[in-house]
């Protein structure tokens, strides 16, 4: 078989933009929906009890998490059968449709009970598309990456997530500062969601201009020459148990770190008397650190190996957060909080940076998109979506505000175990696609 021609620099840049764009948009939507939850509660879930309204708004937010594994697996199967390019184009159109719906749906006062029902539908569409976005975009990016820089290019996905969290907070601050709180609560909160109607066609156009992944194209050509039955979802579990465990463990420690730092820690800080402004500023700085250092972590994983970078970072992250979280709870202040947030951000960058390439290299080409979708979305649903509730429960039953440290420690143990289980070829950055699809593992 002839050696394939490597993609041009221009095509590689286009693939990076196309892959990162949707991932950034997904997390931007996540952050603004959460930040506008109180307003959405008033608009679509009115109640005599404000807490009840907020609860229903957050439940609609949770619907997106519930459908992520289903949407992710379906879009992953689609991408493994028809190609990465077509799956990514479909994903961003679904994402734009769901996000745009939130911006244009009339409120409860205008159309009654149809308003909250439509919001739930919009969140389901968003969740389904988000479920397939990370896996599809990561797969495309890794399969286009030249040898020796897969970790570096894969880390751009995590840069997009960190930047999106920061942009979400910045958007809310900008609207409040320029238009005022009354205008924001009345109509201006819709503007970021309406942005989705614009970004969808632009994202689709960008993604339609990229070539199919060379790795998938070779796999498709080989499949035509030697026809075989595509791997079914059940067979994925029985044939790749070790790969599923490694991928899931990697995703668990990463998603717990994200939800605890960006979502739960600011809530805890406000409960302990630290101002919202101080908590938000620390989160912004931490995300900026992750944005800057993730590519370095990805680069180091290309040079030193995935296992060395990810495993070491997991241990350092666990020890650092354990010590500094207890210190903050014992003496809550803006300074102790900032120290915790900045130190956690540095450690998280070296967790996040190599994570996309670890997930991608765990599976061969034939099942890569499906494998990433299944493991990533299950981890986000169970360990990320429920993280705030679990941590609040831990504090309540223990009477200790530092109890979330145990949840973090649990995720760290899982992440370190996944590092130990990594195959040496994946740890060195070898091409997992070269591994044959096993006939069966019983």
SVG drawing of the C-alpha trace seen along z (x, -y; Angstrom):
<svg xmlns="http://www.w3.org/2000/svg" viewBox="-51 -50 61 66">
<polyline fill="none" stroke="black" stroke-width="0.4" points="0.0,0.0 1.4,-3.4 2.3,-5.9 -0.5,-8.5 0.3,-12.1 0.4,-14.1 -2.2,-16.9 -1.0,-20.4 -0.3,-23.0 -3.4,-24.9 -5.6,-21.9 -4.3,-21.1 -5.1,-24.6 -8.6,-24.3 -9.1,-21.0 -7.9,-22.5 -10.4,-25.4 -13.2,-23.1 -12.6,-20.7 -12.1,-23.3 -15.0,-25.6 -17.8,-23.2 -16.2,-22.2 -15.8,-25.8 -19.4,-26.5 -20.6,-23.6 -19.0,-24.7 -19.9,-28.4 -23.5,-27.3 -23.0,-25.3 -21.6,-28.2 -24.2,-30.8 -27.2,-28.5 -25.9,-28.0 -25.1,-31.7 -28.6,-32.7 -30.4,-29.9 -32.1,-32.4 -33.4,-34.5 -34.5,-31.4 -36.3,-30.2 -38.4,-33.4 -39.1,-33.5 -40.1,-29.8 -40.7,-28.2 -42.7,-30.8 -43.6,-29.9 -44.6,-31.5 -41.4,-30.1 -38.2,-31.3 -36.3,-28.3 -38.8,-26.0 -38.5,-28.0 -34.7,-27.7 -34.9,-24.0 -37.0,-23.4 -34.6,-25.5 -31.7,-23.4 -33.6,-20.3 -34.1,-21.4 -30.3,-22.0 -29.8,-18.4 -31.9,-17.0 -29.0,-17.9 -26.7,-15.7 -29.2,-12.8 -29.4,-12.6 -25.7,-13.1 -24.7,-9.4 -27.5,-8.5 -26.7,-11.3 -23.0,-10.6 -23.2,-6.9 -25.6,-7.5 -23.4,-10.2 -20.3,-8.1 -21.7,-5.1 -22.7,-7.4 -19.1,-8.8 -17.5,-5.3 -19.7,-4.3 -20.0,-7.2 -17.0,-9.4 -15.8,-12.0 -16.6,-14.9 -20.3,-14.2 -20.8,-13.5 -19.2,-16.8 -21.3,-18.7 -24.5,-17.2 -23.4,-17.8 -22.9,-21.5 -26.2,-22.0 -28.0,-20.2 -26.1,-22.3 -27.0,-25.6 -30.7,-24.5 -31.0,-23.7 -29.1,-26.8 -31.0,-29.1 -34.3,-27.7 -33.5,-28.8 -33.1,-32.3 -36.4,-32.6 -38.9,-30.5 -41.5,-32.9 -41.8,-32.9 -44.4,-31.3 -46.5,-34.5 -46.8,-34.4 -47.5,-30.7 -48.1,-29.1 -47.0,-25.5 -45.6,-25.1 -42.7,-27.4 -41.0,-25.1 -41.8,-22.1 -40.0,-23.7 -37.1,-24.6 -36.7,-21.0 -36.8,-20.0 -34.1,-22.5 -32.0,-21.2 -32.4,-17.6 -31.2,-18.7 -28.3,-20.5 -27.4,-17.5 -27.6,-15.1 -25.3,-17.2 -22.9,-17.9 -22.7,-14.2 -21.2,-13.6 -19.2,-16.9 -16.2,-16.2 -15.7,-12.6 -16.2,-13.5 -14.0,-16.6 -11.3,-14.9 -11.2,-12.0 -10.9,-14.2 -8.2,-16.3 -6.1,-13.3 -6.4,-11.4 -5.2,-14.4 -2.3,-15.2 1.2,-14.3 3.2,-11.8 4.8,-13.3 2.3,-16.1 -0.9,-14.3 -0.8,-15.3 -0.1,-18.9 -3.0,-19.2 -5.4,-17.3 -4.8,-19.7 -6.4,-22.5 -9.7,-20.9 -9.1,-21.6 -7.9,-25.1 -11.3,-25.6 -13.2,-24.4 -11.1,-26.7 -11.6,-29.7 -15.3,-29.1 -15.8,-29.0 -14.0,-32.4 -16.0,-33.8 -19.3,-32.8 -18.4,-34.7 -17.2,-37.6 -20.4,-37.8 -22.6,-38.0 -20.4,-40.7 -20.4,-42.7 -24.2,-42.5 -24.7,-43.6 -22.1,-46.5 -23.4,-47.9 -27.2,-47.3 -28.0,-47.0 -29.6,-44.3 -33.1,-45.2 -32.5,-44.9 -30.6,-41.7 -33.5,-40.1 -36.0,-41.4 -34.5,-40.5 -30.7,-40.8 -30.1,-37.4 -31.3,-35.9 -28.5,-37.5 -25.8,-34.8 -28.2,-32.1 -29.2,-33.8 -25.5,-33.9 -25.9,-30.1 -28.1,-30.7 -25.2,-32.5 -22.4,-30.2 -24.2,-27.1 -24.0,-27.9 -20.5,-29.3 -19.4,-26.2 -21.0,-24.0 -19.4,-25.9 -15.9,-25.6 -16.4,-21.9 -17.7,-21.2 -14.4,-22.6 -12.1,-20.0 -11.1,-16.7 -12.1,-13.4 -9.7,-12.1 -6.9,-10.3 -6.9,-7.6 -10.6,-6.9 -10.3,-7.1 -7.6,-4.3 -9.9,-2.3 -12.9,-2.7 -10.8,-1.7 -9.5,1.4 -13.1,2.3 -14.3,2.2 -11.4,4.5 -12.1,6.9 -15.8,6.5 -16.5,7.1 -19.4,6.6 -19.2,3.3 -18.6,3.6 -21.8,3.3 -22.2,1.4 -22.4,4.6 -19.3,6.0 -17.5,2.8 -17.9,3.5 -16.8,7.2 -13.9,6.6 -12.4,3.5 -12.9,3.7 -9.4,2.5 -9.6,-0.4 -13.0,-1.4 -11.7,-1.4 -8.7,-3.6 -10.8,-6.0 -13.5,-6.3 -11.0,-6.8 -9.2,-9.5 -12.5,-11.3 -13.7,-10.9 -10.8,-12.7 -10.9,-15.4 -14.6,-16.1 -14.6,-16.1 -11.9,-18.6 -13.8,-20.9 -17.1,-20.8 -15.7,-21.1 -13.4,-24.1 -15.7,-26.0 -19.2,-25.2 -19.1,-24.0 -16.1,-25.8 -17.6,-29.3 -20.9,-28.2 -19.0,-26.9 -16.9,-30.1 -20.1,-32.3 -21.5,-30.1 -18.3,-30.7 -18.4,-34.5 -16.2,-35.1 -17.7,-37.5 -19.1,-36.4 -16.7,-38.8 -13.6,-37.2 -14.8,-33.7 -15.5,-34.6 -12.2,-36.3 -10.3,-33.3 -12.2,-31.0 -11.3,-33.3 -7.6,-33.3 -7.6,-29.5 -9.2,-29.0 -6.6,-31.3 -3.8,-29.2 -5.4,-26.0 -5.7,-27.7 -2.0,-28.6 -0.5,-25.4 -2.6,-22.7 -0.6,-22.8 2.6,-22.4 1.1,-19.4 0.1,-17.9 3.5,-18.6 5.2,-16.9 3.0,-13.9 4.3,-13.6 7.9,-13.6 7.6,-11.8 4.6,-9.6 0.9,-9.9 1.3,-7.7 4.2,-9.7 2.5,-13.1 -1.0,-12.2 -0.1,-9.8 2.2,-12.4 -0.3,-15.2 -3.0,-13.1 -1.0,-12.5 0.2,-16.1 -3.3,-17.5 -4.8,-15.2 -2.3,-16.2 -2.4,-19.9 -6.2,-20.2 -6.5,-18.2 -4.1,-20.4 -5.3,-23.8 -9.0,-23.0 -8.7,-22.2 -6.6,-25.3 -9.3,-27.4 -12.1,-25.9 -10.2,-26.5 -9.5,-30.1 -11.9,-31.2 -10.7,-34.4 -10.2,-35.8 -6.5,-35.0 -6.8,-31.4 -9.4,-30.9 -7.2,-32.4 -4.3,-30.2 -6.5,-27.1 -7.9,-28.1 -4.6,-29.1 -2.8,-25.9 -5.7,-23.7 -5.6,-25.4 -1.9,-24.6 -2.4,-21.0 -5.5,-20.6 -3.7,-21.9 -1.5,-18.8 -4.5,-16.6 -6.5,-18.1 -3.8,-18.6 -3.1,-14.9 -6.6,-13.7 -8.0,-14.0 -5.2,-12.0 -5.4,-9.4 -9.0,-8.8 -8.4,-8.7 -5.4,-6.3 -7.3,-3.9 -9.4,-2.7 -8.6,-1.6 -10.1,-3.6 -13.1,-1.3 -14.6,-2.1 -12.8,-5.3 -15.6,-7.8 -18.1,-5.4 -15.6,-4.5 -14.8,-8.1 -18.5,-9.0 -19.5,-6.3 -16.8,-6.7 -16.6,-10.5 -20.4,-11.1 -21.0,-8.5 -18.2,-10.1 -19.7,-13.6 -23.2,-12.5 -22.4,-10.5 -19.4,-12.2 -19.7,-15.7 -23.4,-16.5 -24.1,-15.2 -20.9,-16.6 -22.5,-19.7 -25.3,-17.6 -22.9,-14.9 -20.6,-17.5 -23.5,-19.3 -24.7,-15.9 -21.2,-15.1 -21.0,-18.4 -24.5,-17.9 -24.0,-14.3 -20.4,-15.0 -20.9,-18.5 -17.5,-19.3 -17.1,-21.9 -13.9,-20.2 -15.8,-16.9 -15.6,-17.5 -11.9,-16.7 -12.9,-13.0 -14.9,-13.2 -11.9,-14.6 -9.6,-12.0 -11.9,-9.3 -11.7,-10.6 -7.9,-10.9 -7.6,-7.2 -9.7,-6.3 -7.6,-8.5 -4.3,-7.1 -5.6,-3.5 -6.4,-4.3 -2.9,-5.6 -1.5,-2.3 -3.8,-0.4 -2.6,-2.3 -1.0,-0.1 2.6,-1.0 2.0,-1.7 -0.6,-4.2 1.5,-5.7 4.3,-6.3 1.9,-7.8 1.8,-4.9 -1.0,-4.7 -3.8,-2.7 -5.3,-2.3 -2.5,0.1 -3.9,2.5 -6.2,5.1 -9.9,5.3 -10.0,8.6 -12.4,11.2 -13.7,11.7 -12.7,11.5 -14.3,14.0"/>
</svg>
